[in-house]
Amino acid sequence: MNLTELPGAELIFPGLKDLHNGKADTVGALLVAIASTRLTAAGLNVPKDHLVPEPELALYARLQAERDDAYPYYNALLSSLNSFCNALELSYRYEQSQ
């Protein structure tokens, strides 16, 4: 399965790239930090040395500074993140059972 086709991949993979390049404060990197445990357990390489503490608060603060609709957008991002994690975990379990 091509992981870039999973729902939310357009946020997660750029975030992973940002973290690998030392950028921890992008929206994608913060989303990856929020779900780093789930993503790692499902087989993704998440660089732990660049994760910010309390990424949920950092993401919301960033959105509040940039947008008038920070709260609904924050919730939409978390929903996309959860969709990606769920699909990735299913894919990982499927691959492990083969």
Stockholm file with secondary structure:
# STOCKHOLM 1.0

chainA/1-98         MNLTELPGAELIFPGLKDLHNGKADTVGALLVAIASTRLTAAGLNVPKDHLVPEPELALYARLQAERDDAYPYYNALLSSLNSFCNALELSYRYEQSQ
#=GR chainA/1-98 SS CCGGGSTTHHHHHHHHHHHHTTCCSSHHHHHHHHTHHHHHHTTCCCCGGGCCSSHHHHHHHHHHHHCSCHHHHHHHHHHHHHHHHHHHHHHHHHHHHC
#=GC SS_cons        CCGGGSTTHHHHHHHHHHHHTTCCSSHHHHHHHHTHHHHHHTTCCCCGGGCCSSHHHHHHHHHHHHCSCHHHHHHHHHHHHHHHHHHHHHHHHHHHHC
//
